[in-house]
């Protein structure tokens, strides 16, 4: 029986299919300290500075599913969360409002996910349905020589054909503190911290260059802005209730973000000076 010290420590990475300048404003919404670095052509990686799953009741996979879902709901690009702990490893892929998909391996590499999830993941990410899918299917088959860490490396090998290239030394399966130290040592790494709701919303919109949407913005004071804020509240309330009822951290966070955005818009409209 392996000793406690021999067990792999938990850790996680968030891969976003966007440049760091686009990811940073969206990452603020997680309200977690993150390190952000480039991870290949049109890809970025977020490395958590903390380990909330080590202090809360939620396991690392549930925490990462919530983060990935929240990022994907608030951005036009998909998010891939890689996670691992002493018992399992796997990934969660989130894109827009669609239900996240993922796959899990036990520490010894035994697949316990559904093959359909792997196919859905490949289709949503736009991977090659023949070459890439053949490689992904190998990860769903028993292999006594391939443990969970090797399975994650196999997944990344497929993703290199989609442009993913993690910074040197940033290795899935390593402890969270080692990932954090490695990310800090990278020359293009930046820290992502929570600046407050108003600054976050402004930065997010500025980052994606949406000047044509000015009439919809909370500080515009237009009927369109008020209508959008009301719609966000109307959608966010049942979405939050759904997430709480299903004990789904991802949907709860997504609903809370919509509620916060809607409340911000209405509050700004009420408190802004009138002509």
C-alpha positions in Angstrom: 0.0 0.0 0.0 1.5 3.4 -1.0 2.2 5.8 1.8 0.5 9.2 2.0 3.6 11.0 0.9 3.8 8.8 -2.2 0.4 9.9 -3.5 0.3 12.5 -6.2 -0.7 15.9 -4.9 -3.7 17.8 -6.4 -3.4 20.5 -9.0 -5.1 22.1 -11.9 -4.7 24.2 -15.0 -7.1 26.2 -17.1 -6.5 26.4 -20.9 -8.3 29.1 -22.7 -8.5 29.3 -26.5 -7.7 33.0 -26.6 -4.7 35.4 -26.2 -3.8 36.5 -22.7 -5.1 40.1 -23.3 -8.6 38.6 -23.9 -8.4 36.1 -21.1 -7.3 38.5 -18.3 -10.6 40.5 -18.1 -12.7 37.4 -18.0 -10.5 35.7 -15.4 -11.1 38.6 -13.1 -14.7 37.4 -12.7 -13.5 34.2 -11.0 -12.4 36.4 -8.0 -9.4 34.1 -7.5 -5.7 34.9 -7.7 -4.4 33.4 -10.9 -1.2 33.5 -13.0 -1.8 34.0 -16.7 0.7 33.0 -19.4 0.7 32.3 -23.2 0.3 28.6 -24.0 0.8 28.4 -27.8 -0.9 30.0 -30.8 -4.2 31.5 -29.7 -4.0 29.8 -26.3 -3.4 30.9 -22.8 -3.1 29.1 -19.5 -4.3 30.1 -16.0 -2.5 28.7 -13.0 -4.4 29.0 -9.7 -2.3 30.6 -7.0 -4.4 29.0 -4.3 -5.9 25.6 -3.7 -9.5 26.2 -2.6 -10.4 22.5 -3.2 -7.9 21.7 -0.3 -9.9 23.8 2.2 -13.5 23.4 1.0 -15.8 20.4 0.8 -15.8 20.5 -3.0 -13.2 18.2 -4.8 -10.8 19.7 -7.3 -12.8 18.5 -10.4 -16.0 20.3 -9.2 -14.1 23.5 -8.5 -12.5 23.5 -11.9 -15.8 22.7 -13.6 -17.3 25.7 -12.0 -14.4 27.9 -13.0 -14.4 26.6 -16.6 -18.1 27.1 -17.0 -18.0 30.6 -15.6 -15.2 31.6 -17.9 -16.9 30.0 -21.0 -20.3 31.6 -20.3 -18.8 35.1 -20.1 -16.4 34.8 -23.1 -16.7 33.8 -26.8 -13.9 31.2 -26.5 -13.9 27.7 -25.0 -12.1 26.6 -21.8 -10.4 23.3 -21.0 -9.8 22.5 -17.3 -7.2 19.9 -16.5 -7.3 18.6 -12.9 -5.9 15.8 -10.8 -5.7 14.6 -7.2 -4.6 11.5 -5.2 -7.5 9.3 -6.7 -8.2 10.5 -10.2 -7.4 12.9 -13.0 -9.3 14.3 -15.9 -10.5 17.2 -17.8 -13.6 19.4 -18.2 -14.4 21.3 -21.5 -16.8 24.2 -21.4 -18.0 26.3 -24.3 -20.8 28.9 -24.0 -24.0 27.8 -22.4 -23.7 24.2 -23.5 -23.3 21.6 -20.9 -19.7 20.9 -20.0 -18.2 17.6 -21.0 -15.3 15.7 -19.5 -13.4 12.5 -19.0 -11.9 10.8 -15.9 -9.1 8.3 -15.3 -8.3 6.6 -12.0 -4.7 7.2 -10.7 -3.5 3.9 -12.3 -4.9 5.1 -15.6 -8.1 3.1 -15.7 -10.7 4.9 -17.9 -14.0 5.6 -16.1 -15.4 8.2 -18.5 -17.9 7.9 -21.3 -16.6 7.5 -24.9 -19.4 9.9 -26.1 -18.0 12.6 -23.9 -14.6 12.3 -25.7 -16.2 12.5 -29.1 -18.3 15.5 -28.1 -15.1 17.2 -26.8 -13.3 16.6 -30.1 -16.2 18.0 -32.1 -16.7 21.1 -30.0 -13.0 21.9 -30.1 -12.9 21.3 -33.9 -10.3 18.5 -33.8 -9.7 16.3 -36.7 -12.4 13.7 -36.7 -10.1 10.9 -38.0 -6.5 11.6 -36.9 -7.2 13.3 -33.6 -10.2 11.2 -32.7 -8.1 8.0 -33.2 -5.5 9.3 -30.7 -8.3 10.3 -28.2 -9.9 7.0 -28.4 -6.7 5.3 -27.4 -6.9 7.2 -24.1 -10.3 5.6 -23.4 -8.9 2.1 -23.7 -7.3 0.1 -20.8 -3.5 0.3 -20.7 -1.6 -1.0 -17.8 1.5 1.0 -18.8 -0.3 4.3 -18.8 -1.3 6.0 -15.5 -3.5 9.1 -15.1 -0.6 11.5 -15.5 0.4 9.8 -18.8 -3.2 10.0 -20.0 -3.1 13.8 -19.4 0.1 14.0 -21.3 -1.5 12.0 -24.1 -4.4 14.5 -24.2 -1.9 17.4 -24.5 -0.1 15.7 -27.3 -3.3 15.7 -29.3 -3.9 19.3 -28.4 -0.5 20.4 -29.8 -2.0 19.9 -33.2 -4.7 22.5 -32.2 -1.9 25.0 -31.2 -1.5 24.2 -27.5 2.0 24.6 -26.1 2.4 24.8 -22.4 5.3 26.9 -21.0 8.4 24.9 -20.2 8.2 23.1 -16.9 4.4 23.5 -16.5 3.5 19.8 -16.3 0.0 18.3 -15.6 0.3 16.0 -12.6 2.7 18.2 -10.6 1.7 19.6 -7.2 -0.1 23.0 -7.3 2.8 24.8 -5.5 5.3 23.6 -8.1 3.0 24.7 -11.0 2.7 28.1 -9.3 6.5 28.5 -8.9 7.1 27.4 -12.5 4.5 29.9 -13.8 5.9 32.8 -11.9 9.4 32.1 -13.4 8.0 32.5 -17.0 9.0 35.8 -18.6 5.5 36.6 -19.9 3.4 35.6 -16.9 1.1 38.2 -15.3 -0.9 38.1 -12.1 -4.7 38.3 -12.3 -6.4 39.8 -9.3 -10.0 40.9 -8.6 -10.3 44.7 -9.2 -14.0 45.0 -8.4 -17.1 44.5 -10.5 -17.3 47.9 -12.3 -13.6 47.9 -13.4 -13.9 44.2 -14.4 -16.9 44.8 -16.7 -15.3 47.8 -18.3 -12.0 46.0 -18.9 -13.7 42.9 -20.3 -15.6 45.0 -22.8 -12.6 47.1 -23.8 -10.5 44.0 -24.3 -12.8 42.5 -27.0 -13.3 45.9 -28.7 -17.1 46.3 -28.7 -17.5 50.0 -29.3 -20.5 49.3 -31.5 -22.2 47.9 -28.4 -22.0 51.2 -26.5 -25.8 51.6 -26.3 -26.0 48.3 -24.4 -23.4 49.1 -21.8 -24.5 49.9 -18.2 -23.0 53.4 -18.1 -24.8 54.4 -21.4 -28.1 55.0 -19.6 -30.1 54.0 -22.7 -33.3 51.9 -22.8 -31.3 49.1 -24.4 -28.9 49.0 -21.4 -31.8 48.8 -19.0 -33.4 46.1 -21.0 -30.2 44.1 -21.1 -29.7 44.4 -17.3 -33.3 43.3 -16.7 -32.8 40.3 -19.0 -29.6 39.3 -17.2 -31.4 39.3 -13.9 -34.3 37.3 -15.4 -32.0 34.7 -16.7 -29.5 34.7 -13.8 -32.1 34.1 -11.1 -33.4 30.7 -12.3 -30.0 29.7 -13.5 -28.6 30.2 -10.0 -31.5 28.4 -8.5 -30.9 25.5 -10.9 -27.2 25.3 -10.0 -28.0 25.3 -6.3 -30.6 22.7 -6.7 -28.3 20.4 -8.7 -25.3 21.2 -6.5 -23.5 22.4 -9.6 -20.8 24.9 -8.9 -20.5 25.8 -12.6 -24.1 26.8 -13.2 -24.3 28.5 -9.8 -21.3 30.7 -10.7 -22.7 31.4 -14.2 -26.0 32.5 -12.7 -24.4 34.6 -10.1 -22.3 36.4 -12.8 -25.5 37.2 -14.8 -27.2 38.4 -11.6 -24.2 40.6 -10.7 -24.0 42.1 -14.2 -27.7 42.8 -14.3 -27.7 44.3 -10.8 -24.7 46.5 -11.8 -26.5 47.8 -14.9 -29.7 48.7 -13.0 -27.8 50.2 -10.1 -25.7 52.4 -12.4 -28.9 53.5 -14.2 -30.5 54.4 -10.9 -27.5 56.3 -9.4 -26.2 58.1 -12.4 -26.7 61.8 -12.6 -29.6 62.9 -14.8 -29.4 65.8 -17.3 
